[in-house]
């Protein structure tokens, strides 16, 4: 019976040790991944590229580039005509006589509403088609940039892991000696 208890105790101690090791590795990885200033010091060009890419997207750079390419390929837009109404409507308005101004205003407002709705529908269809083509590329690029940004570097990870293991070993040594654990750095003592 005692040997089973000793074996169970040994398994629990081994599991605790393994858990402590895994927690140390996790903490070191998280600290190294979030240590942005160190990443910037190690590779300032990559950090500038990431910041430039985010700024390009934030300032609607892709839309501006596509608009410029469209103008370069198709040429400048044609100027708007002096009258926005078709010839048949103009002829009908001339036949109305003295009441033409009131009717003209009504027809122009109705036609403007129709043209605005039709333009919005065309814009929505174009936007959906463009987004369905560009979205996978943007998602993949964003995911790659974020993985690159938050990936722990080998040197940063190893340094953080050594720091955490040293702290853990110091706590274990103090606990074995019977000393009270030290207060966390940067935090006021409790009970004040």
N, C-alpha and C positions, 0 to 999 in steps of 0.2 A: 504494500500500500504506500509506503514511504517513497519507494522508487517511482511510482506513478505520479505522486505529487511533485517529486523533484523534477521529473521529466516535463510535467505540465508547467512548472515554474520556469524551467529552462526555455521552453517554447515561448512563454509569455515574455521573458526577458529578451529573447531573440527577436520577437515581433516588435517589441518596444524599440529595440535598437534599430531595426529595419525602418520602422516608422520615423524615428528621429532622423535617420539618414535621408529618407525621402523628403521629409519636411525641410531639411537643410538644403537639399538640392532644389526644391521648389522655391524656397525663399531666395536663394542665390540667383536662380533663373529669372524670377520676377524683378529683383532689384537690378540685375544687369539689363533686362529688357526695358526698364523704365528710366534708365540712366541716360537721358537724352544729351546732357552736356558732354558726357564722355564720348558718346557716339559722334557728336559734332567735332570734338577735338581730334578724334581718330581719323575722320574722313570729312573734312569741311566741304569738299566738292559734292559729295553725295547729299549732304544735308542741304546745301544750296539748291541742288537739283530738285529735291523733294519739295522745298519751300517754293521754288519757282513753278513747279507743276501744280501745286495747290493754288497758288496765286493766279496762274493761267486759267484754271477751271473756275475760280471764284469770280474772276473778271469777265466771264463768258467768252473766253478766248476761242474755243472751238466754233461758236456761233459766228464770231467775227471773221475767222479764217474761212469758213464755208461761204459766208456772204461775199467776201472779197474774191474768192475763187469763182463764184457764180457771176459776179459783175465782170470779172476778167474774161470768162468764157462767153457769156451772152452779150456783153457790152452794157453800156449804161441804160437805165430805164427810159422809156419814151415819155415825153412830157404829156401831161393830162390835156385833153381837148377842152376848148372853151365851153362847149355844151356837153353835158353828160348824158343827154337823152338821145334815143334813136330818132332817125328822120321821120318815121311814121307818127311818133308821138308829137313831134314838133308840128307836123301838118295838122294833126287833130287839134292841137292847142290854138293854132292860127284860125281855125274854123269857129272857135268858141266866141270870138268877138270880144266885147267889153268885159266879160266875166273871166277872161283868160288868166289874169294875174292870180286870182284866187285858186283856180283850178290848177294852174302851173305849180303853185306852191304845194298844193296837196299831192299832186303826182310826183313832184320831185322828192318830197319827204318820204312817200311810200317807196319810191324807187331806191332812194338812199338806204332805207331800212332793209329792203330786199338785198341790195348789193352788199351791205355790211354783214348780214347773216350768211350770205353765200361765201363771202371772203373768209369769215370765221370758220365755216365748215371746211373749206379747202385748206386753211391753215392747220386745222385740227388733224385732218387726214395726213397731210405732209409730216406733221410733227410725230404722229403715231408711227408712220413708216420709218422715218429717220431714227427715232428712238429705238424701234425694234431692231434696226440694223446696228446701231452704235452701242446700245446698252451692254451687250455681252463683252465687247472690247473694253468699255470703260470699267465694268465690274472687274474683269480680269486684271486690268492695269491697277485699279485701286487696291484690290486684294494683294497683288504683288508688292505694291508700294508699302502697304501697312505691314505685311509680313517682314519686309526688309527693314522697316523702321523699328519694329518691336522685337526683332530677332535678337537674342542675346549673343554678343560677340564672344569668341572663345576666351580672349584675355580678360574681358570684363567679368564673364561668368566664373572663370577659375579664381580670379581675385576675390569676388564676392563669396564664393564657396569656401575658400580658405579662411576668410574673415569670420564667416558664420560658424564654421567648424571650430575655430579657435575660441570663439565666444562660448559655444556649447561645451567644449571641453573644460573651459575655465569654470563654468557654472557647475558642471559635474564634480570637478575637483573641490570647489568650495562646499558643495553639498556633502561630500564625503568627509571633509574636515569638520563639518558641523557649523560652518559660518553661514550667516544670513545672506540671502541673495542680494546683490547690489540693486539700487534703484535704477530704473531705466534712464538713459541719458536724455537730456532735453525736456523731461517732464518734471513738474513739481512733485515733491513727496506727498504721499497720500496722508489724510488725516489732518490737514491744515485748515 
